[in-house]
Amino acid sequence: MAVTTASVGRFRHLALLYHGRSEYVAVLVGFIQASLAREDAVFVAVPESKAQLLRQELGEDSARLFMVDMAELGLNPARIIPAVMTYASQNAGRPVCCIGEPIWPGRTAAEMLEATRHEALINLAFRDSPVTFVCPYDSAGLPGWVIVDAASTHPAVIKDGEATASASYLGPSDVPPRCNRALPRPPAHAEALGYRDDLGPVRTFILSRAKRAGLTPRRIPDLVLAISELAANTLRHTDGGGTVQAWRSKDRFICQVADAGRINDPLIGHRAPPDELAGGYGLWLVNQVCDLVQARSGQAGTTIRLHMRLQA
């Protein structure tokens, strides 16, 4: 398969548009075996049911991989790039081959959208690194827009056994336009609180609404911390204060912070801040503790929406 002959020592990012289990296993196992033969470091992040298929086919070779359940790691897609960066740093001096499947049938539309953003950001985060990514997409089971956007976030596409350059690839600095569209308005029953200088009322507001919504007690402190970090950023970087809103959906408690600030670094929150950087940990911490984070920023200001599942 063309994917097994990826050039060593430079960045590559390929979308595998597969049809059925047999093609999925054949292409990925071939890629893994070729990578292991070169003594590359191999990172595999796919849903556990898919990981079992690969282990069965690879046999003892599967012990030479670093495998994680993407349903856990990629629940919030913003956690994936930092995990690969950590693995690459632990294997400095070796090419890294990564299989990552952040989008699969059954994910919510919001999760798929943020996973699409993640796929675009890979091109920026690793463009100077000797890392090869192969990202499987279920051509039959995923919405059409996901497949279209996969071609725009990957420089190359594997289809019907052939790897070819993607004519619709946007480049390393761009994300698909739908990823930057304004978030849907909060529902009419959402509650709101404005803040300008005191974070105490913000914490009290979130604490009480989270308890009332039924958020697991052990996760409430995580959410209060996340909202506190975002509100503190408002006070640190803007003069006009902000607004926090909260509401419950069918299976999630959702909070949103909006202010007049603007985020200029597309990778903020998707990589650990340098140790020497004073501050910069707000969005990083938020992504570590929340199940999904949606950030939209532009001339009109910044809106960040946090999702917490009500049941594990």
C-alpha positions in Angstrom: 0.0 0.0 0.0 1.2 3.5 -0.8 0.8 4.6 2.9 3.5 2.2 4.0 6.2 4.0 2.0 5.9 7.3 3.8 9.1 9.4 3.7 11.0 9.1 6.9 12.2 12.3 8.7 9.5 14.7 7.6 5.9 15.6 8.5 3.1 13.7 6.7 -0.7 13.8 7.4 -2.9 11.4 5.5 -6.7 10.8 5.7 -7.6 7.1 5.2 -11.1 7.0 3.7 -11.9 3.4 4.2 -14.8 1.2 3.3 -15.4 -1.7 5.8 -13.5 -3.5 8.4 -11.2 -5.5 6.1 -9.8 -2.4 4.4 -9.4 -0.7 7.8 -7.4 -3.5 9.2 -5.4 -4.2 6.0 -4.2 -0.7 5.5 -3.4 0.1 9.1 -1.7 -3.2 9.9 0.5 -2.7 6.8 1.4 0.8 7.9 2.2 -0.4 11.4 4.3 -3.3 10.3 6.3 -1.1 7.9 6.9 1.4 10.7 8.0 -1.2 13.1 10.4 -2.7 10.5 12.0 0.7 10.3 12.2 0.8 14.2 9.9 3.9 14.2 8.0 4.8 17.4 4.3 4.0 16.8 1.5 5.7 18.6 -2.1 4.3 18.0 -5.2 6.1 19.2 -8.4 4.5 18.0 -11.6 3.4 19.8 -11.0 0.3 21.8 -13.2 -1.9 19.6 -11.0 -1.0 16.6 -7.8 -1.5 18.7 -8.9 -5.1 19.4 -9.1 -5.8 15.6 -5.5 -4.4 15.2 -4.2 -6.4 18.1 -5.7 -9.7 16.8 -4.0 -9.1 13.4 -0.7 -8.0 14.7 -0.3 -10.6 17.4 2.9 -10.2 19.4 3.9 -7.1 17.5 1.1 -5.2 19.2 3.2 -5.1 22.3 5.7 -2.8 20.5 3.0 -0.1 20.1 1.9 2.6 22.4 -1.9 2.2 22.2 -4.6 4.4 23.9 -8.4 4.4 23.7 -9.4 7.4 21.6 -12.8 7.3 23.1 -11.1 8.4 26.3 -8.1 10.5 25.1 -10.1 12.1 22.3 -13.3 12.7 24.2 -12.1 16.3 24.2 -10.1 16.4 20.9 -7.9 19.2 22.3 -6.1 16.6 24.4 -4.8 14.6 21.5 -2.0 16.9 20.2 -0.4 17.3 23.6 -0.4 13.5 24.1 1.3 13.0 20.7 3.8 15.8 21.5 4.6 14.1 24.8 5.1 10.8 23.1 7.3 12.4 20.4 9.5 14.0 23.1 9.9 10.7 24.9 11.1 9.2 21.6 13.4 12.1 20.5 15.6 11.1 17.6 13.2 8.5 16.2 10.6 9.1 13.5 7.1 8.9 15.0 4.2 7.2 13.2 0.8 8.0 14.6 -2.6 6.4 13.8 -5.4 8.7 15.1 -9.1 8.2 14.7 -10.8 11.2 16.4 -14.1 11.0 14.5 -16.3 7.9 14.4 -20.0 7.2 13.9 -22.0 8.1 17.0 -20.0 11.2 18.1 -22.1 14.3 18.5 -22.0 17.0 15.8 -20.2 19.4 18.2 -17.6 16.7 19.0 -17.1 16.0 15.3 -16.6 19.7 14.6 -14.0 20.1 17.3 -12.2 17.0 16.1 -12.2 18.5 12.6 -10.5 21.6 14.1 -8.0 19.3 15.8 -7.2 17.6 12.5 -6.5 21.0 11.0 -4.3 22.1 13.9 -2.1 19.0 13.5 -0.7 20.6 10.3 0.4 23.6 12.3 1.6 21.9 15.4 3.8 19.3 13.7 4.7 20.8 10.4 8.5 20.9 11.3 8.5 17.5 13.1 9.3 14.0 11.7 5.8 12.7 12.5 3.6 10.8 10.1 -0.2 10.7 10.9 -2.7 8.4 9.3 -6.3 9.3 10.3 -9.0 6.7 9.4 -12.5 7.9 8.3 -15.5 5.6 7.9 -16.6 6.7 4.4 -20.0 5.0 4.8 -20.8 5.7 8.4 -19.8 9.4 8.8 -21.8 12.5 7.6 -20.8 13.8 4.2 -19.5 17.1 5.6 -17.0 15.2 7.7 -15.5 13.4 4.7 -15.4 16.7 2.7 -13.6 18.5 5.6 -11.1 15.6 6.0 -9.9 16.3 2.5 -9.4 19.9 3.4 -7.5 19.2 6.7 -5.1 16.5 5.3 -2.4 17.2 2.7 -3.0 13.7 1.3 -5.9 11.3 1.1 -5.8 7.4 0.9 -8.7 6.2 -1.1 -9.2 2.7 -2.7 -5.6 1.8 -1.8 -4.0 4.9 -3.3 -2.4 7.9 -1.5 -2.7 11.1 -3.5 -2.3 14.8 -2.8 -5.6 16.5 -1.7 -6.7 19.2 -4.1 -8.8 20.8 -1.4 -6.2 20.9 1.3 -6.3 24.3 3.0 -2.8 24.6 4.3 -1.2 24.5 7.7 -2.6 27.7 9.0 -6.3 27.3 8.1 -9.3 25.4 9.5 -12.5 24.6 7.6 -14.8 27.6 7.6 -17.6 25.7 9.5 -15.2 25.3 12.4 -15.2 29.1 12.9 -18.9 29.7 12.6 -20.6 31.3 15.7 -21.9 28.8 18.2 -25.7 28.3 18.4 -27.4 30.6 20.8 -27.9 29.3 24.3 -31.4 28.0 25.0 -34.0 30.3 26.4 -33.8 28.6 29.8 -30.1 29.4 30.2 -29.2 31.5 33.2 -26.7 34.3 33.0 -24.5 36.4 35.3 -22.3 39.4 34.4 -19.0 40.0 36.1 -16.4 42.8 36.1 -14.0 42.6 39.0 -15.0 39.9 41.5 -14.8 36.2 40.7 -16.6 35.1 43.9 -20.1 35.4 42.5 -19.0 33.6 39.4 -17.8 30.6 41.4 -21.0 30.6 43.5 -23.2 30.8 40.4 -21.5 27.8 38.7 -21.4 25.8 41.9 -25.1 26.1 42.6 -26.2 25.5 39.0 -23.9 22.5 38.6 -25.4 20.9 41.8 -28.9 21.6 40.6 -28.2 20.1 37.2 -26.9 16.9 38.8 -23.3 17.1 37.8 -21.3 14.4 39.6 -19.9 15.9 42.9 -16.3 15.0 42.2 -16.4 16.9 38.9 -18.0 20.1 40.2 -14.6 21.5 41.5 -13.1 20.9 38.0 -15.8 22.9 36.4 -15.6 25.7 39.0 -11.8 25.8 38.4 -12.3 25.9 34.6 -14.8 28.8 34.7 -12.6 30.6 37.2 -9.7 30.4 34.8 -11.7 31.8 31.9 -13.2 34.6 34.0 -9.8 35.5 35.4 -8.5 35.8 31.8 -11.4 38.2 31.1 -10.2 40.4 34.0 -6.6 40.1 33.0 -6.9 40.9 29.3 -10.0 43.0 28.9 -11.6 46.1 30.4 -15.3 45.4 29.9 -15.9 42.4 32.0 -17.8 39.3 30.8 -20.8 37.1 31.0 -21.2 33.5 32.2 -24.2 31.4 31.2 -25.2 27.9 32.3 -27.8 25.4 31.3 -28.6 21.7 31.2 -29.2 19.7 28.1 -30.4 16.1 28.0 -27.2 14.6 29.2 -24.8 17.5 29.8 -24.3 20.5 31.9 -23.0 23.4 29.7 -21.4 26.7 30.7 -20.3 29.5 28.5 -18.0 32.5 29.1 -18.1 35.5 26.7 -16.0 38.7 26.7 -14.5 41.3 24.4 -11.1 39.7 24.3 -9.5 37.9 21.3 -7.5 34.8 21.0 -4.7 35.1 18.4 -2.9 31.8 18.9 -4.9 29.0 17.2 -2.9 26.4 19.2 -3.5 27.9 22.7 -5.1 25.2 24.9 -4.0 22.5 22.4 -0.4 22.3 23.7 1.2 22.7 27.1 2.4 26.3 27.8 6.2 26.5 28.0 7.5 26.2 31.5 9.1 29.6 31.3 5.8 31.3 30.2 4.2 33.3 33.0 0.5 32.5 32.7 -1.1 31.0 29.6 -2.4 28.0 31.5 -6.1 29.0 31.5 -7.3 27.2 28.3 -4.8 24.4 28.9 -6.4 23.6 32.3 -9.9 24.0 30.9 -9.2 21.4 28.2 -7.8 19.0 30.7 -10.8 18.9 33.0 -13.8 19.4 30.6 -15.4 16.8 28.3 -15.6 19.2 25.4 -14.4 22.8 24.8 -15.7 25.0 22.0 -13.9 28.3 21.5 -14.8 31.0 19.0 -12.9 34.2 18.8 -12.9 37.2 16.4 -13.3 41.0 16.3 -16.6 40.8 18.2 -14.9 39.0 21.1 -14.4 35.5 22.4 -17.0 32.9 23.4 -15.9 29.6 25.1 -18.4 26.9 25.8 -17.7 24.0 28.2 -19.5 20.7 28.2 -19.6 18.3 31.2 -21.3 14.9 30.9 -23.8 14.4 33.7 -23.0 10.7 33.8 -19.6 9.0 33.4 
